[in-house]
């Protein structure tokens, strides 16, 4: 969420940058400033009346002591009138603050200067290619959903029976491969200095709001039922996490940290749940788009002066994972129209699926600058002993469903599915056959 002071000081820049997103409701910026002006006026008028009442309270006693009863009573009546007006000002101020916030909730983050203009994924820039030439498989190569059935490692039909479409059942060497990948990603993150945490898989509304899932992505999240107890009391109101970013970043909600604590590096493995409303067709076959998948997330809380160095560091970490998995990849810099609501700059990593002959997104690495921190009230105390908003960043390192798909397809041989050397210590086998 943008701060009003930032909007006041940078309105022209914000309008220019939000234009890259295709954001057209620029009048909201003026509306917020106008409402904030009114809030300040209300506060000043309220403070003036409070000051008057404070002075009057001292004077009333003196007037009674001097026998000036009528003057004292008149002053008492004025104090009572002022109190009524003060309460009215408080109510108006609260409604004004609420109106300001309701508008701020609908304004996305300001794109970084390097974000290209554009309206869709076709406008994203190829930032880097992690391959010389794209791999070519022989004519008998199969997509991962056929390989999964042939080697009996992923059962899509039984997943549908148990839950529904988009909930695959991993078994045998498929389950072992999935567990090996999780352990590999966690070990690599630990070696890079990330502290592992095991967060809850359900979060409350405040947590989902803090990282920007609410109200922007409410339709994409699974919301638990809300059975009512005695007297209509709600006893259950949680959201299944769409990513570990939500609970991990919220560890520092309403926290003031020391400047010396930077950088704060955390990682965690969780299942992720996404409704993916409107997903259908050939592009969602197999593991291409599922409702439940595992992911290892890396999260950093950084000093504002260092956050873009941190972003590069996180990108290098994800790139190293793909290199060790021997997968052809490319890095995209997302255009304004494809940028997430909360992000200032996002790089997507895509892996080429040789069997499907298409690129599959496997990671997003983003810098949110102060956007999440403002919602979270995540601050640090700077050298001047003043509090300042921190920057938050996160990245997928990595998302398993599509990584599994690409491993199966790109490493298929006549003898079976070859396991990359870096992963064999975790799988304890070299081949799926």
Buried (B, 14 or more C-beta within 10 A) or exposed (E): BBBBEBBEEBBEEBEEBBBBBEBEEBEBBEBBBEBBEBBEEBBEBBEEBBEBBEEBEEBBEEBBEEEBEEBBEEBBEBBEEBEEEBEEBEEBBEEBBEBBEEBBBEBBBBBBEEBBBBEEEEBBBEBBEBEEEEBEBEEEBBBBBBBBBBBEBBBBEEBBEEEEEBBBBBBEBBEBBBBBBBBBBBBBBEEBEBEEBEBEBBBEBEBBBBBBBBEBBEEBBBBEEEEEEEEEEEEEEBBBBBBBBBBBBBBBBEBEBEEEBBBBBBBBBBEBBBBBEEBEEEEBBBBBBBBBBBBBBBBBBBBBEBBBEBBEBBBEBBBBBBEBBBBBBBBBBBBBBBBBBBBBBBBBBBBBBBBBEEBBBBBBBBBBBBBBBBBBBBBBBEEEEEEBBBBBBBBBBBBBBBBBBBBBBBBBEEEBBBBBEBBBEBBEBBBBE
